[in-house]
Amino acid sequence: MNNNDILAKLTLGKDKTEDVVIEYEDEKTTITLRPLTSGELSKLQAIEKQPFHVKIGMTNGKRTTTQTNMQDMDISTAEFTEAQNEAMYTAIAWSMNIKPEQVKEFYPGVPELIFEQIIRVSKLSDDDLTVIKQFRKD
């Protein structure tokens, strides 16, 4: 198998769609989802991390790594929640091939139902995106 054959096989997942049934308020709707790509996952991870601001001290031109400096992390919970939602809306838009603005118009709770299916279809884990952890029912 040559590199082109391997590449074709590894990128086939984006074309492999799956019809899933979403049930909301006794209504069942079938939607088509595709798995996310590694590049898309990377962009979603960046969206999630936007609210984090880490301050690293410098002493004599060298980065200091004392415990005190490592605690200088500025996090806004509102921005954190918004970034997680933005990552979820974007993932849904990419998987459904629609615009993120359309996802924001879904009824409350529907994006979460769809995102659960995208997690499964894309074989994502808790380590892939922080937002996934709130969907685990352990």
C-alpha angles and dihedrals in degrees: 000000000000127000093263091054091049092047091050090051094047094049094044090092092076090061093044104093129183129206111224131183118233117195119201125166093345091309119118120206128180115218132178118235133181126200119261119251125236090250091053090048089053091053091048090052089053091050090052093050097049095098094055115098114182118192115207117189125228125213120184091343093308128108112250117221102189119142090248093060092045089060092059095099120139115207128172109202090206091053090044092054091045091050092050091050091047090053090050094047091048092049090051092047092051094045093048094037093236135117121277089234088063091054090054088059093060117109114269110277096024096093089053091052091051094044090055088059092047089054088055097042092047093043091231123172135206088263093059099062132005092221090065092070092071090059096056114103099200 
